[in-house]
Amino acid sequence: MGAFDNLHLTGLVIGICTFLIIGLFHPVVVKCEYYFGTRCWWVFLLLGLGGTAASLWVANVLLSTLLGVFAFSSFWTIKEIFEQEERVKKGWFPKNPKRTYKF
């Protein structure tokens, strides 16, 4: 952590990692809705709660911040999975032919 503090790179590292975490969650939403539908939302709730607890427990500011970003990205994913279902219903994304849909 010392090298980041000496060069004042902590904010830049947090920004880059936040961008990567959010970018990682987009394809996860699409794939989870495609294979599991909205019934996997609780996994992201558990990930969010675990990330929140870990963020409060870790003393390192950089790691704590990244765990918080991960946690709230997980919470946001819950909303996005239900919105992804609507996008599939509108035909914007493909339906999984192996699944039955309620619409």
Summary of the structure (lengths in Angstrom):
residues: 103
radius of gyration: 16.9
end to end distance: 51.1
largest distance: 56.2
contacts: 265
relative contact order: 0.16
helix: 81%
strand: 0%
